Amino acid sequence: MTQEQCTHRNNVQSSEKPQVYKVGIYGWRKRCLYFFVLLLMILILVNLALTIWILKVMNFTIDGMGNLRITEKGLKLEGDSEFLQPLYAKEIQSKPGRPLFLQSSRNVSVNIVNSNNQLLTQLVAGSSGFRARGKMLEVKSTTGKLLFSADDQEVVVGAERLRVMGAEGAVFSNSVETPHVRAEPFKELRLESPTRSLLMEAPKGIQILAEAGDIQATCRNELRLESKDGEISLDAHRIRLMRLPEGKASSSSSSSGTRQTVYEVCVCPNGRLFLSQAGTGSTCQISSNVCL
């Protein structure tokens, strides 16, 4: 190779520029990346704004949320609270000096179960009424005195006075044991058995007293006063025996011309009472035809 050819080849190589390879994202890929980064920043800002708004609306604090406060003794609710599911709690109480209201559109139920989830005591207050279920029911006063108690065996009323305000009074299907039965002042006391008998028993006596009124005993068939070991005493300023039958004396012994106004009370051997016209002597034997 001649010297001229070598010189020409060197000139051609020196005239060519070196090639540069670019590294990165360019063109439409770069614009898409910037768009997604911008969209992500917008979503982060919106999410942060919504979080701050929720915290503000729900009133989240260090002590709790809204009307709900977390204290050392438990949870504290201020204002009205609504529970959509069953509430399990050891104790529910109101603020000191404030009432506690339990309200429901259907009913309010309080159930007490044992370890086997068996119902022991139930208290239901609904639209149809108030219903309680349990082995025993007790009502006591603030001093601890028993006012009312009920179980399978008996019902005890421990108050000083039991008042029945109904117009028809009280109806008892079985016996009643009480030391005193009294009506209200200026009211009548009536003991009545419409279809059966009425029996009053006491080992030490029965006292019927009306201080400012009358005592009336009415029956359809017979009224019987019986004393097995003692006597029956009628103590009054005036004793009236109404509608006693009058014995008829014979025509020979009857007086004529005057109306008889004085009578003698006679007793038959069977205990029946009747009236006989009074005379100078006893006229019961003359008028004893009533005893037949």
C-alpha positions as MATLAB code, in Angstrom:
seq = 'MTQEQCTHRNNVQSSEKPQVYKVGIYGWRKRCLYFFVLLLMILILVNLALTIWILKVMNFTIDGMGNLRITEKGLKLEGDSEFLQPLYAKEIQSKPGRPLFLQSSRNVSVNIVNSNNQLLTQLVAGSSGFRARGKMLEVKSTTGKLLFSADDQEVVVGAERLRVMGAEGAVFSNSVETPHVRAEPFKELRLESPTRSLLMEAPKGIQILAEAGDIQATCRNELRLESKDGEISLDAHRIRLMRLPEGKASSSSSSSGTRQTVYEVCVCPNGRLFLSQAGTGSTCQISSNVCL';
ca = [
       0.000    0.000    0.000;
       1.351    3.393   -1.011;
       1.696    6.302    1.284;
      -1.142    8.219   -0.394;
      -3.644    5.399    0.257;
      -2.737    5.262    3.968;
      -3.123    8.974    4.299;
      -6.615    8.861    2.649;
      -7.846    6.051    4.963;
      -6.779    7.948    8.061;
      -8.615   11.049    6.901;
     -11.830    9.077    6.281;
     -11.763    7.484    9.810;
     -11.083   10.777   11.513;
     -13.973   12.474    9.726;
     -16.608    9.966   11.206;
     -18.309   11.038   14.626;
     -18.652    8.551   17.522;
     -22.273    7.115   18.130;
     -24.091    7.954   21.548;
     -26.795    5.537   23.004;
     -29.494    7.295   25.205;
     -30.650    5.513   28.437;
     -34.159    6.306   30.022;
     -37.886    6.758   29.170;
     -38.704    9.197   26.472;
     -41.632   10.135   24.344;
     -45.158    8.913   25.169;
     -43.866    6.563   27.886;
     -42.458    9.495   29.809;
     -45.723   11.426   29.544;
     -47.741    8.382   30.797;
     -45.417    7.996   33.774;
     -45.817   11.630   34.748;
     -49.602   11.307   34.398;
     -49.777    8.281   36.720;
     -47.525    9.992   39.264;
     -49.772   13.048   39.205;
     -52.912   10.903   39.533;
     -51.398    9.055   42.495;
     -50.595   12.344   44.234;
     -54.175   13.526   43.686;
     -55.541   10.279   45.164;
     -53.260   10.615   48.170;
     -54.448   14.167   48.797;
     -58.111   13.166   48.426;
     -57.632   10.221   50.775;
     -55.914   12.422   53.321;
     -58.694   14.998   53.106;
     -61.388   12.324   53.577;
     -59.534   10.871   56.568;
     -59.304   14.280   58.211;
     -63.001   14.919   57.490;
     -64.034   11.560   59.009;
     -61.946   12.225   62.108;
     -63.561   15.636   62.423;
     -67.115   14.432   61.904;
     -66.814   11.357   64.154;
     -65.051   13.435   66.782;
     -62.169   11.049   67.257;
     -60.060   11.943   70.269;
     -57.566   10.221   72.505;
     -60.367    9.347   74.984;
     -62.787    7.870   72.473;
     -65.082    8.593   69.553;
     -68.010   11.016   69.537;
     -70.263   10.444   72.566;
     -68.316    7.312   73.421;
     -65.569    7.769   75.986;
     -63.153    5.165   77.259;
     -62.567    5.480   80.993;
     -60.888    3.380   83.645;
     -64.237    1.850   84.705;
     -65.409    1.040   81.182;
     -67.256    2.840   78.397;
     -69.160    6.074   78.883;
     -71.924    7.175   76.503;
     -73.270   10.708   76.488;
     -76.647   11.515   74.938;
     -78.924    9.090   73.067;
     -77.426    5.800   71.873;
     -78.892    3.219   69.508;
     -77.901   -0.454   69.523;
     -78.735   -2.509   66.425;
     -77.420   -5.767   67.876;
     -77.641   -7.373   71.354;
     -75.778   -5.576   74.133;
     -73.707   -7.579   76.596;
     -72.629   -5.685   79.686;
     -71.908   -6.361   83.334;
     -73.412   -3.112   84.590;
     -75.418   -0.275   83.025;
     -75.917    2.935   84.990;
     -76.684    6.591   84.312;
     -74.966    9.706   85.511;
     -75.445   10.588   89.172;
     -78.744   12.425   89.488;
     -79.839   11.609   85.921;
     -82.506    9.061   84.892;
     -81.801    6.029   82.723;
     -84.127    5.518   79.729;
     -84.454    2.268   77.780;
     -86.512    2.703   74.603;
     -87.343    0.296   71.796;
     -89.856    0.184   68.956;
     -90.621   -3.503   69.665;
     -89.751   -4.658   73.191;
     -87.022   -4.546   75.821;
     -85.870   -7.955   77.071;
     -83.532   -8.769   79.940;
     -82.428  -12.417   80.034;
     -80.328  -14.182   82.674;
     -78.816  -17.524   81.678;
     -76.526  -20.021   83.354;
     -73.256  -21.481   82.162;
     -75.123  -23.877   79.849;
     -76.959  -20.963   78.207;
     -80.253  -22.039   79.774;
     -82.753  -19.298   80.543;
     -83.225  -18.729   84.284;
     -84.900  -15.344   84.576;
     -86.519  -13.203   81.904;
     -87.968   -9.707   81.971;
     -89.853   -8.518   78.883;
     -91.490   -5.110   78.431;
     -93.353   -4.884   75.134;
     -96.336   -3.321   73.442;
     -98.661   -6.026   74.818;
     -97.603   -5.508   78.430;
     -95.003   -6.316   81.054;
     -93.999   -9.953   81.558;
     -91.608  -11.522   84.053;
     -90.447  -15.117   84.343;
     -88.456  -16.625   87.170;
     -88.514  -18.791   90.258;
     -89.390  -15.953   92.618;
     -90.453  -12.304   92.479;
     -89.745   -9.906   95.359;
     -90.484   -6.221   95.811;
     -88.843   -4.442   98.741;
     -88.900   -0.900  100.064;
     -85.890    1.373  100.445;
     -85.514    0.179  104.019;
     -85.408   -3.460  102.963;
     -88.930   -4.342  104.114;
     -90.686   -6.964  102.022;
     -93.680   -5.464  100.182;
     -94.583   -8.248   97.759;
     -93.319  -11.753   97.157;
     -94.536  -14.500   94.822;
     -93.346  -18.025   94.061;
     -94.836  -21.433   93.253;
     -96.048  -21.949   96.809;
     -97.577  -18.649   97.922;
     -98.002  -14.943   97.326;
     -97.116  -12.670  100.242;
     -98.181   -9.036  100.588;
     -96.055   -7.418  103.271;
     -97.443   -3.886  103.075;
     -99.443   -2.440  105.927;
    -102.548   -2.152  103.750;
    -103.751   -3.812  100.546;
    -106.194   -1.637   98.598;
    -108.414   -2.973   95.799;
    -109.711   -0.059   93.698;
    -111.800   -2.009   91.178;
    -115.566   -1.550   91.079;
    -116.126   -5.328   91.271;
    -113.675   -5.757   94.135;
    -111.338   -8.735   94.377;
    -112.141  -12.290   93.244;
    -110.368  -15.237   94.913;
    -110.769  -18.762   93.549;
    -109.338  -20.335   96.718;
    -109.049  -19.450  100.377;
    -107.703  -16.140  101.674;
    -105.828  -15.780  104.962;
    -105.692  -12.308  106.501;
    -105.970  -10.835  110.009;
    -108.111   -7.875  108.987;
    -110.614   -7.076  106.221;
    -111.766   -3.465  106.129;
    -113.388   -1.131  103.623;
    -112.305    2.422  102.949;
    -113.889    5.210  104.985;
    -117.480    5.928  103.920;
    -117.443    2.812  101.702;
    -119.342   -0.447  102.067;
    -117.677   -3.782  102.737;
    -119.330   -6.712  100.998;
    -118.331  -10.376  101.228;
    -120.170  -12.326   98.551;
    -120.119  -15.778   96.971;
    -122.509  -15.743   93.970;
    -122.653  -19.500   93.293;
    -120.993  -21.205   96.278;
    -120.807  -20.902  100.049;
    -118.883  -18.342  102.077;
    -116.961  -19.710  105.041;
    -115.124  -17.676  107.695;
    -112.967  -19.517  110.228;
    -110.723  -18.361  113.065;
    -109.341  -20.335  116.034;
    -109.830  -17.457  118.506;
    -112.991  -15.850  117.201;
    -114.396  -13.666  114.447;
    -115.356  -10.071  115.082;
    -117.640   -8.143  112.726;
    -117.785   -4.453  113.597;
    -119.532   -1.507  111.951;
    -118.867    1.613  113.985;
    -120.949    4.044  111.937;
    -123.324    1.862  109.936;
    -125.308   -1.339  109.668;
    -124.381   -4.983  109.219;
    -126.556   -6.886  106.785;
    -126.500  -10.630  106.072;
    -128.711  -11.819  103.199;
    -129.182  -15.334  101.874;
    -131.635  -17.114   99.568;
    -132.454  -20.163  101.700;
    -131.383  -20.336  105.349;
    -129.189  -18.262  107.642;
    -127.766  -20.409  110.413;
    -125.974  -19.279  113.583;
    -124.405  -22.193  115.439;
    -122.220  -22.327  118.529;
    -120.859  -25.773  119.396;
    -119.588  -25.170  122.948;
    -120.771  -21.665  123.817;
    -123.790  -19.468  123.409;
    -125.182  -16.928  120.960;
    -125.848  -13.521  122.539;
    -127.928  -10.731  121.052;
    -127.072   -7.552  122.945;
    -128.851   -4.399  121.793;
    -131.251   -1.729  122.996;
    -133.836   -3.057  120.566;
    -134.092   -6.454  118.896;
    -136.526   -6.806  116.011;
    -137.619  -10.143  114.569;
    -139.377   -9.333  111.336;
    -141.997  -11.454  109.535;
    -142.488  -14.025  112.281;
    -145.537  -16.244  111.732;
    -148.530  -15.623  113.971;
    -150.209  -18.503  115.748;
    -154.004  -18.654  115.499;
    -155.845  -19.177  118.742;
    -159.077  -21.130  118.918;
    -162.356  -19.238  118.513;
    -163.397  -19.931  122.089;
    -160.267  -18.370  123.566;
    -159.945  -15.406  121.204;
    -161.121  -12.021  122.319;
    -163.485  -10.077  120.131;
    -164.021   -6.431  119.451;
    -160.471   -5.159  120.020;
    -157.401   -5.249  117.783;
    -154.505   -7.109  119.351;
    -151.254   -5.053  119.479;
    -149.273   -7.033  122.047;
    -147.859  -10.433  121.191;
    -145.895  -13.107  122.929;
    -142.827  -14.733  121.341;
    -143.054  -18.496  121.502;
    -140.597  -21.256  120.639;
    -141.531  -24.583  119.123;
    -139.755  -27.808  120.130;
    -137.912  -27.720  116.802;
    -136.618  -24.204  117.565;
    -139.034  -22.300  115.380;
    -140.256  -18.911  116.637;
    -143.777  -17.603  116.239;
    -146.043  -14.929  117.678;
    -149.033  -15.496  119.866;
    -151.597  -12.999  121.100;
    -150.697  -11.963  124.626;
    -153.136  -12.595  127.395;
    -153.269  -12.658  131.155;
    -151.254  -15.868  130.949;
    -149.133  -17.621  128.379;
    -150.983  -18.338  125.132;
    -148.223  -20.314  123.372;
    -149.947  -23.656  123.894;
    -153.200  -22.305  122.548;
    -151.486  -21.078  119.327;
    -149.086  -23.988  118.900;
    -150.630  -24.997  115.571;
    -147.674  -23.218  113.866;
    -145.315  -25.872  115.151;
    -147.156  -28.640  113.276;
];
